[in-house]
Amino acid sequence: MENALGISGPQAILMAITASFTVLGLVMLLAALFMGRRWKPSYAFEFGFIAVMVGLVFYADWSSNNTYTAYQENLNAEEKSLSGNYVGEGEDAFDRVITVIAFQWGFAFINEKDEISRNAAVVQAGDKVLFKIVSNDVIHGFNIPVAQITAEIDPDEKREMWIRAPDEPGKYLIQCVNYCGVGHAQMKAWLVVTDAGDTASLQGGETTNGA
């Protein structure tokens, strides 16, 4: 969770490898154009290169499958006491009411005092939180794995869902799960859970970029 908005993790590793091979390919292409004599790689080099490519494919598939399996386990869980769709209880039934604006490629959270925070929704441990979600451009997904719930938001509609914030303070992943363009993979945010008695962190209109 701590690396969800950072520069580490399987996705970042694959992107770094892809960028490295791209640069290496360009260097080799330029070298081939200006070298006086053609370089012929050995069979060992060729087989080694193929082995690296096959290994990267298997690594990418393994990483993707692990992520997919984890999300399916959360979303298909029978126990839904931690979250649900809005059932018309009225906003007074919730400890927190947060408006969520999804956009390419991030989330903005607006609390009851019209204080806005980008990519971080701050709540207290154990709070029952109502999210009122809209999209201002394309179809987005809103997924909180720890709460075992997801929603799809069309640009012309509003979705409402609630969660019970975890009892343990910390930072929990929020992400878009509908492909929404080239920046989709980085469309992530934090559910920041503070101690139940910590009211200072919920006031003052402090903004954050989720770092």
C-alpha positions as CSV (number, residue, x, y, z in Angstrom):
1,M,0.0,0.0,0.0
2,E,2.7,2.5,0.9
3,N,4.2,2.2,-2.6
4,A,0.9,2.5,-4.5
5,L,1.6,6.1,-5.4
6,G,5.4,5.8,-5.4
7,I,8.0,4.7,-7.9
8,S,8.5,1.1,-6.8
9,G,6.5,-2.1,-7.4
10,P,6.2,-4.6,-10.3
11,Q,4.6,-2.1,-12.7
12,A,7.4,0.5,-12.2
13,I,10.0,-2.3,-12.7
14,L,8.5,-3.4,-16.0
15,M,8.3,0.2,-17.2
16,A,11.9,0.8,-16.2
17,I,13.0,-2.4,-18.1
18,T,11.0,-1.3,-21.2
19,A,12.5,2.1,-21.2
20,S,16.0,0.6,-20.8
21,F,15.5,-1.8,-23.7
22,T,14.2,1.1,-25.8
23,V,17.3,3.2,-25.1
24,L,19.5,0.2,-25.7
25,G,17.8,-0.5,-29.0
26,L,18.3,3.0,-30.2
27,V,22.0,3.0,-29.2
28,M,22.5,-0.3,-31.1
29,L,20.7,1.1,-34.1
30,L,22.9,4.1,-34.2
31,A,26.0,2.0,-33.7
32,A,24.9,-0.3,-36.6
33,L,24.6,2.8,-38.8
34,F,28.0,4.2,-38.1
35,M,30.1,1.1,-37.4
36,G,32.7,0.3,-40.1
37,R,32.0,-3.5,-40.0
38,R,28.9,-5.4,-39.1
39,W,28.8,-6.9,-35.7
40,K,27.5,-10.5,-35.5
41,P,26.4,-11.6,-32.0
42,S,27.2,-15.1,-30.8
43,Y,24.5,-17.8,-30.5
44,A,24.9,-17.6,-26.7
45,F,24.1,-13.9,-26.8
46,E,21.0,-14.5,-29.0
47,F,19.7,-17.3,-26.8
48,G,20.3,-15.3,-23.7
49,F,18.4,-12.3,-25.1
50,I,15.5,-14.6,-26.0
51,A,15.5,-16.1,-22.5
52,V,15.4,-12.6,-20.9
53,M,12.4,-11.7,-23.1
54,V,10.5,-14.9,-22.2
55,G,11.3,-14.3,-18.5
56,L,9.9,-10.8,-18.7
57,V,6.7,-12.1,-20.3
58,F,6.2,-14.7,-17.5
59,Y,7.0,-12.1,-14.9
60,A,4.5,-9.6,-16.3
61,D,1.8,-12.4,-16.5
62,W,2.6,-13.5,-12.9
63,S,2.3,-10.0,-11.5
64,S,-0.9,-9.2,-13.4
65,N,-2.5,-12.5,-12.3
66,N,-1.6,-11.9,-8.7
67,T,-3.2,-8.4,-8.8
68,Y,-6.3,-9.7,-10.6
69,T,-6.8,-12.6,-8.1
70,A,-6.4,-10.3,-5.1
71,Y,-9.0,-7.9,-6.4
72,Q,-11.4,-10.6,-7.3
73,E,-11.2,-12.1,-3.8
74,N,-12.1,-8.7,-2.4
75,L,-14.9,-7.9,-4.8
76,N,-16.5,-11.3,-4.6
77,A,-16.3,-11.7,-0.8
78,E,-19.6,-12.7,0.7
79,E,-19.1,-10.5,3.8
80,K,-20.2,-6.9,2.9
81,S,-20.5,-5.4,6.4
82,L,-17.6,-3.0,5.5
83,S,-19.3,-1.4,2.5
84,G,-22.4,-1.2,0.3
85,N,-24.4,0.9,-2.0
86,Y,-26.3,3.9,-0.7
87,V,-29.7,2.8,0.6
88,G,-31.4,6.1,1.3
89,E,-30.7,6.4,5.0
90,G,-30.0,10.1,4.7
91,E,-26.7,11.8,5.1
92,D,-27.2,12.1,8.9
93,A,-26.7,8.3,9.1
94,F,-23.0,8.8,8.1
95,D,-20.1,10.1,10.1
96,R,-18.6,11.6,7.0
97,V,-20.0,12.7,3.6
98,I,-17.3,13.1,0.9
99,T,-17.9,14.2,-2.7
100,V,-15.5,12.6,-5.1
101,I,-14.7,14.1,-8.5
102,A,-13.0,11.6,-10.9
103,F,-11.0,13.0,-13.7
104,Q,-8.2,12.1,-16.1
105,W,-6.1,11.0,-14.1
106,G,-6.9,11.5,-10.4
107,F,-9.5,12.1,-7.8
108,A,-10.5,15.2,-5.9
109,F,-12.2,14.8,-2.5
110,I,-14.5,17.5,-1.1
111,N,-15.6,17.2,2.5
112,E,-18.7,18.7,4.3
113,K,-16.8,22.0,4.8
114,D,-16.1,22.4,1.1
115,E,-12.4,21.7,1.8
116,I,-10.8,20.0,-1.2
117,S,-7.9,17.5,-1.2
118,R,-6.4,15.9,-4.3
119,N,-5.8,12.2,-4.1
120,A,-6.4,11.8,-0.4
121,A,-9.7,11.2,1.5
122,V,-9.1,11.8,5.2
123,V,-11.4,10.0,7.7
124,Q,-11.3,8.7,11.3
125,A,-11.0,5.0,12.2
126,G,-14.3,3.3,12.3
127,D,-16.2,6.1,10.5
128,K,-19.2,5.3,8.3
129,V,-18.3,7.3,5.2
130,L,-20.6,8.1,2.3
131,F,-18.9,8.8,-1.0
132,K,-20.9,10.8,-3.7
133,I,-19.0,10.1,-6.9
134,V,-19.1,12.0,-10.2
135,S,-16.9,12.0,-13.3
136,N,-16.2,15.1,-15.3
137,D,-14.8,13.5,-18.5
138,V,-14.9,9.8,-19.2
139,I,-16.0,6.5,-17.6
140,H,-14.0,5.9,-14.4
141,G,-14.0,3.2,-11.8
142,F,-13.8,3.8,-8.0
143,N,-12.3,0.9,-6.1
144,I,-11.3,0.6,-2.4
145,P,-9.9,-2.9,-2.0
146,V,-9.8,-2.8,1.8
147,A,-13.6,-2.1,1.9
148,Q,-14.4,-4.8,-0.7
149,I,-16.3,-2.5,-3.0
150,T,-16.1,-0.9,-6.5
151,A,-18.3,1.4,-8.6
152,E,-18.3,2.4,-12.2
153,I,-19.1,6.1,-12.9
154,D,-20.4,7.4,-16.2
155,P,-19.9,11.1,-17.0
156,D,-23.6,11.9,-16.9
157,E,-24.5,10.2,-13.6
158,K,-23.7,10.2,-9.9
159,R,-22.9,7.1,-7.8
160,E,-23.2,6.8,-4.1
161,M,-21.6,4.2,-2.0
162,W,-20.5,3.9,1.7
163,I,-17.7,2.2,3.5
164,R,-16.8,1.5,7.2
165,A,-13.3,2.9,7.6
166,P,-10.7,0.5,8.9
167,D,-10.1,0.5,12.7
168,E,-6.4,0.6,12.1
169,P,-5.0,4.0,11.2
170,G,-3.0,4.2,8.0
171,K,-3.1,4.8,4.3
172,Y,-5.3,2.5,2.1
173,L,-5.4,2.3,-1.6
174,I,-8.1,3.9,-3.7
175,Q,-7.9,3.4,-7.5
176,C,-9.6,3.6,-10.8
177,V,-10.4,0.1,-12.3
178,N,-11.8,1.2,-15.6
179,Y,-9.3,2.0,-18.4
180,C,-9.6,5.7,-18.9
181,G,-6.6,6.7,-21.0
182,V,-2.8,6.6,-21.0
183,G,-2.6,7.8,-17.4
184,H,-5.0,5.2,-16.1
185,A,-2.3,3.1,-14.3
186,Q,-1.4,6.1,-12.1
187,M,-4.9,7.1,-11.2
188,K,-4.7,6.2,-7.6
189,A,-5.4,7.9,-4.2
190,W,-5.3,7.3,-0.5
191,L,-7.9,6.6,2.1
192,V,-6.1,8.2,5.0
193,V,-7.4,6.8,8.3
194,T,-6.5,8.7,11.4
195,D,-7.0,7.9,15.1
196,A,-10.7,8.2,16.2
197,G,-9.8,11.0,18.6
198,D,-7.7,13.0,16.1
199,T,-9.9,15.8,14.8
200,A,-7.0,18.2,13.9
201,S,-6.2,16.2,10.7
202,L,-9.8,16.6,9.5
203,Q,-9.8,20.3,9.7
204,G,-8.0,23.3,8.2
205,G,-8.5,22.5,4.6
206,E,-5.1,21.0,4.1
207,T,-4.5,19.6,0.6
208,T,-2.3,16.8,-0.4
209,N,-1.2,15.0,-3.5
210,G,-1.2,11.6,-1.9
211,A,2.6,11.4,-1.6
